[in-house]
Amino acid sequence: MLVDSHCHLDFDAFDGELDQVVENARNAGVGMMITICTRLSAFDQVLAVAERYDHIYCSVGVHPHEAMAEGVRAPDRLVELAAHPKVVGIGETGLDYYYDHSPREAQQVSFRAHIEAAQRTGLPLIIHTRDADDDMQRMLAAADAEAPFSGVLHCFSSSRALAEAAVGQGLFVSFSGILTFKKADELREIAGVLPLPQILVETDSPYLAPVPNRGKRNEPSYVAHTAAKLAEIRQVGSAEIASMTTDNFFNLFKKADRQRACV
């Protein structure tokens, strides 16, 4: 069994096709998914997807792109919404200095509130980070010194230094279809040295479809291609990677019920 630990099934790209997309994932051996919240104003739609399918869970959070318009300054609302049995994580949240769609200070304020929500609920933090390695490492270390929390750097594409600092703090690192891209040699090197018990796989669909589907709309079934590339990098069998990353998922997302898996 594989798990797609990060996808966006509420997005318009899946309108009218969601049942088929979910069935495609089942046929590819994907037994569970988390559909990720990026705006609190869209949380009801995200939750509706998770409630529609027994083997799909969701998160609650505000993407750093939305930090100016919808960012939170306190954890209370996140904590309240996270009480729902289908909500298994806090985020996605973090820092994105590549696009700077929201001011960096607003991103940091919202990120801190999400960290506190993760600390209060015990749910893992789902972290987006791009071109913000120094601030990300500093904020994660400072928060860890205050109170422990779990989490994952999703769709990882940052430096080896950040990856190693994160796993040293007990966080997980998740690889997406970028791992299969021709120019992703540095990322493959990172995937080759991190501790396997702290690695996840994901699609981040509908974005970043892996080779051989690059350029198409991504979907959860394609996580199998990323897992296969990870197996190649680690020089182990695909079944071993599937088993390991699935176990890792449930070790991190403890609120998710493995018995609900569809395969």
NUNU-90808 format. One record per residue (C-alpha): residue number from 1; residue in one letter; x, y, z. Coordinates in steps of 0.1 Angstrom, whole numbers, padded with zeros to 4 digits. Layout:
! NUNU-90808
<NUM,'a',<X,Y,Z>>,
...
! end
This chain:
! NUNU-90808
<1,'m',<0000,0000,0000>>,
<2,'l',<0010,0036,-0007>>,
<3,'v',<-0002,0068,0009>>,
<4,'d',<-0004,0102,-0008>>,
<5,'s',<0004,0123,0022>>,
<6,'h',<-0004,0156,0004>>,
<7,'c',<-0029,0164,-0023>>,
<8,'h',<-0055,0191,-0030>>,
<9,'l',<-0087,0172,-0040>>,
<10,'d',<-0110,0202,-0034>>,
<11,'f',<-0093,0222,-0062>>,
<12,'d',<-0112,0230,-0094>>,
<13,'a',<-0089,0207,-0115>>,
<14,'f',<-0108,0177,-0101>>,
<15,'d',<-0143,0191,-0106>>,
<16,'g',<-0167,0164,-0119>>,
<17,'e',<-0139,0137,-0119>>,
<18,'l',<-0132,0132,-0082>>,
<19,'d',<-0148,0097,-0080>>,
<20,'q',<-0127,0086,-0110>>,
<21,'v',<-0095,0101,-0095>>,
<22,'v',<-0101,0084,-0062>>,
<23,'e',<-0107,0051,-0080>>,
<24,'n',<-0075,0056,-0101>>,
<25,'a',<-0056,0059,-0069>>,
<26,'r',<-0072,0028,-0054>>,
<27,'n',<-0062,0009,-0086>>,
<28,'a',<-0026,0021,-0082>>,
<29,'g',<-0024,0008,-0047>>,
<30,'v',<-0029,0041,-0029>>,
<31,'g',<-0049,0032,0002>>,
<32,'m',<-0051,0066,0019>>,
<33,'m',<-0047,0103,0011>>,
<34,'i',<-0047,0136,0030>>,
<35,'t',<-0064,0165,0011>>,
<36,'i',<-0048,0197,0023>>,
<37,'c',<-0064,0229,0034>>,
<38,'t',<-0048,0262,0021>>,
<39,'r',<-0074,0287,0032>>,
<40,'l',<-0098,0287,0062>>,
<41,'s',<-0125,0301,0039>>,
<42,'a',<-0122,0268,0019>>,
<43,'f',<-0121,0245,0049>>,
<44,'d',<-0157,0234,0046>>,
<45,'q',<-0150,0222,0010>>,
<46,'v',<-0118,0204,0021>>,
<47,'l',<-0136,0187,0050>>,
<48,'a',<-0165,0177,0027>>,
<49,'v',<-0141,0157,0005>>,
<50,'a',<-0127,0139,0035>>,
<51,'e',<-0162,0131,0048>>,
<52,'r',<-0172,0118,0014>>,
<53,'y',<-0146,0091,0014>>,
<54,'d',<-0138,0068,0043>>,
<55,'h',<-0101,0065,0035>>,
<56,'i',<-0094,0103,0029>>,
<57,'y',<-0084,0126,0057>>,
<58,'c',<-0077,0164,0057>>,
<59,'s',<-0059,0192,0074>>,
<60,'v',<-0067,0227,0085>>,
<61,'g',<-0045,0257,0078>>,
<62,'v',<-0035,0287,0058>>,
<63,'h',<-0009,0286,0030>>,
<64,'p',<0018,0313,0032>>,
<65,'h',<0006,0327,-0001>>,
<66,'e',<-0027,0336,0017>>,
<67,'a',<-0011,0349,0049>>,
<68,'m',<-0020,0385,0042>>,
<69,'a',<-0056,0378,0033>>,
<70,'e',<-0064,0349,0056>>,
<71,'g',<-0034,0344,0079>>,
<72,'v',<-0041,0337,0116>>,
<73,'r',<-0025,0356,0145>>,
<74,'a',<-0036,0331,0172>>,
<75,'p',<-0040,0293,0172>>,
<76,'d',<-0075,0292,0186>>,
<77,'r',<-0096,0287,0155>>,
<78,'l',<-0071,0261,0141>>,
<79,'v',<-0073,0242,0174>>,
<80,'e',<-0111,0243,0173>>,
<81,'l',<-0114,0230,0137>>,
<82,'a',<-0087,0204,0143>>,
<83,'a',<-0110,0187,0168>>,
<84,'h',<-0130,0171,0139>>,
<85,'p',<-0122,0134,0137>>,
<86,'k',<-0112,0137,0100>>,
<87,'v',<-0086,0165,0106>>,
<88,'v',<-0052,0149,0111>>,
<89,'g',<-0028,0178,0106>>,
<90,'i',<-0022,0215,0109>>,
<91,'g',<-0014,0233,0077>>,
<92,'e',<-0002,0237,0051>>,
<93,'t',<0016,0266,0065>>,
<94,'g',<0052,0280,0063>>,
<95,'l',<0073,0305,0044>>,
<96,'d',<0075,0312,0007>>,
<97,'y',<0100,0339,-0002>>,
<98,'y',<0101,0328,-0038>>,
<99,'y',<0068,0343,-0048>>,
<100,'d',<0063,0367,-0018>>,
<101,'h',<0025,0367,-0025>>,
<102,'s',<0022,0378,0012>>,
<103,'p',<0046,0400,0032>>,
<104,'r',<0072,0380,0050>>,
<105,'e',<0062,0393,0084>>,
<106,'a',<0026,0382,0078>>,
<107,'q',<0038,0348,0068>>,
<108,'q',<0059,0345,0099>>,
<109,'v',<0031,0356,0122>>,
<110,'s',<0007,0331,0107>>,
<111,'f',<0034,0303,0107>>,
<112,'r',<0040,0309,0144>>,
<113,'a',<0003,0306,0152>>,
<114,'h',<0002,0273,0133>>,
<115,'i',<0032,0260,0152>>,
<116,'e',<0014,0268,0184>>,
<117,'a',<-0017,0250,0172>>,
<118,'a',<0004,0219,0164>>,
<119,'q',<0019,0221,0199>>,
<120,'r',<-0015,0224,0216>>,
<121,'t',<-0032,0197,0196>>,
<122,'g',<-0004,0172,0192>>,
<123,'l',<-0012,0170,0154>>,
<124,'p',<0017,0172,0129>>,
<125,'l',<0026,0205,0113>>,
<126,'i',<0025,0204,0074>>,
<127,'i',<0052,0228,0063>>,
<128,'h',<0056,0246,0030>>,
<129,'t',<0090,0262,0026>>,
<130,'r',<0106,0278,-0005>>,
<131,'d',<0136,0301,-0006>>,
<132,'a',<0133,0307,0031>>,
<133,'d',<0158,0282,0045>>,
<134,'d',<0174,0305,0071>>,
<135,'d',<0142,0318,0086>>,
<136,'m',<0126,0284,0084>>,
<137,'q',<0154,0267,0103>>,
<138,'r',<0155,0295,0129>>,
<139,'m',<0118,0294,0135>>,
<140,'l',<0116,0256,0137>>,
<141,'a',<0145,0255,0162>>,
<142,'a',<0131,0282,0184>>,
<143,'a',<0097,0266,0185>>,
<144,'d',<0112,0232,0193>>,
<145,'a',<0131,0248,0222>>,
<146,'e',<0097,0260,0236>>,
<147,'a',<0077,0229,0233>>,
<148,'p',<0080,0197,0211>>,
<149,'f',<0059,0192,0180>>,
<150,'s',<0059,0168,0151>>,
<151,'g',<0057,0177,0114>>,
<152,'v',<0067,0173,0078>>,
<153,'l',<0085,0195,0053>>,
<154,'h',<0062,0187,0024>>,
<155,'c',<0071,0187,-0013>>,
<156,'f',<0107,0192,-0003>>,
<157,'s',<0130,0212,-0027>>,
<158,'s',<0152,0231,-0003>>,
<159,'s',<0188,0226,0009>>,
<160,'r',<0204,0195,0024>>,
<161,'a',<0212,0216,0054>>,
<162,'l',<0176,0224,0061>>,
<163,'a',<0166,0187,0055>>,
<164,'e',<0192,0175,0079>>,
<165,'a',<0183,0201,0105>>,
<166,'a',<0146,0191,0102>>,
<167,'v',<0152,0154,0106>>,
<168,'g',<0176,0161,0135>>,
<169,'q',<0147,0178,0152>>,
<170,'g',<0125,0148,0146>>,
<171,'l',<0106,0161,0116>>,
<172,'f',<0098,0142,0084>>,
<173,'v',<0106,0151,0048>>,
<174,'s',<0082,0144,0020>>,
<175,'f',<0092,0140,-0017>>,
<176,'s',<0069,0148,-0046>>,
<177,'g',<0071,0143,-0083>>,
<178,'i',<0100,0168,-0084>>,
<179,'l',<0122,0138,-0074>>,
<180,'t',<0117,0124,-0110>>,
<181,'f',<0125,0156,-0128>>,
<182,'k',<0156,0156,-0150>>,
<183,'k',<0174,0185,-0133>>,
<184,'a',<0166,0174,-0097>>,
<185,'d',<0200,0157,-0091>>,
<186,'e',<0206,0176,-0059>>,
<187,'l',<0172,0166,-0045>>,
<188,'r',<0179,0130,-0054>>,
<189,'e',<0212,0132,-0035>>,
<190,'i',<0193,0145,-0004>>,
<191,'a',<0167,0117,-0008>>,
<192,'g',<0195,0092,-0009>>,
<193,'v',<0210,0101,0025>>,
<194,'l',<0181,0110,0048>>,
<195,'p',<0169,0084,0073>>,
<196,'l',<0143,0062,0056>>,
<197,'p',<0121,0062,0088>>,
<198,'q',<0115,0099,0083>>,
<199,'i',<0106,0100,0046>>,
<200,'l',<0072,0103,0031>>,
<201,'v',<0059,0105,-0005>>,
<202,'e',<0032,0127,-0020>>,
<203,'t',<0019,0142,-0052>>,
<204,'d',<0009,0178,-0042>>,
<205,'s',<-0016,0172,-0069>>,
<206,'p',<-0029,0187,-0091>>,
<207,'y',<0006,0202,-0094>>,
<208,'l',<0040,0187,-0103>>,
<209,'a',<0031,0155,-0121>>,
<210,'p',<0060,0131,-0120>>,
<211,'v',<0078,0117,-0151>>,
<212,'p',<0063,0101,-0172>>,
<213,'n',<0033,0123,-0168>>,
<214,'r',<0050,0156,-0164>>,
<215,'g',<0030,0184,-0179>>,
<216,'k',<-0003,0167,-0172>>,
<217,'r',<-0027,0173,-0143>>,
<218,'n',<-0013,0154,-0114>>,
<219,'e',<-0034,0130,-0093>>,
<220,'p',<-0029,0108,-0063>>,
<221,'s',<-0023,0076,-0084>>,
<222,'y',<0009,0091,-0097>>,
<223,'v',<0025,0089,-0062>>,
<224,'a',<0036,0054,-0074>>,
<225,'h',<0061,0070,-0098>>,
<226,'t',<0077,0090,-0070>>,
<227,'a',<0079,0060,-0048>>,
<228,'a',<0095,0040,-0076>>,
<229,'k',<0121,0067,-0081>>,
<230,'l',<0128,0068,-0044>>,
<231,'a',<0133,0030,-0044>>,
<232,'e',<0157,0034,-0073>>,
<233,'i',<0177,0060,-0054>>,
<234,'r',<0178,0040,-0022>>,
<235,'q',<0185,0008,-0042>>,
<236,'v',<0157,-0012,-0026>>,
<237,'g',<0125,-0028,-0039>>,
<238,'s',<0094,-0008,-0046>>,
<239,'a',<0075,-0029,-0021>>,
<240,'e',<0099,-0020,0006>>,
<241,'i',<0096,0017,-0001>>,
<242,'a',<0058,0014,-0001>>,
<243,'s',<0058,-0004,0032>>,
<244,'m',<0083,0019,0048>>,
<245,'t',<0067,0052,0037>>,
<246,'t',<0032,0039,0047>>,
<247,'d',<0045,0030,0081>>,
<248,'n',<0061,0064,0084>>,
<249,'f',<0029,0081,0075>>,
<250,'f',<0010,0064,0103>>,
<251,'n',<0039,0070,0127>>,
<252,'l',<0035,0107,0120>>,
<253,'f',<-0002,0111,0114>>,
<254,'k',<-0013,0092,0144>>,
<255,'k',<-0049,0103,0142>>,
<256,'a',<-0054,0086,0109>>,
<257,'d',<-0069,0051,0112>>,
<258,'r',<-0051,0025,0092>>,
<259,'q',<-0081,0003,0092>>,
<260,'r',<-0099,0028,0069>>,
<261,'a',<-0074,0022,0041>>,
<262,'c',<-0091,0010,0009>>,
<263,'v',<-0064,-0014,-0002>>,
! end
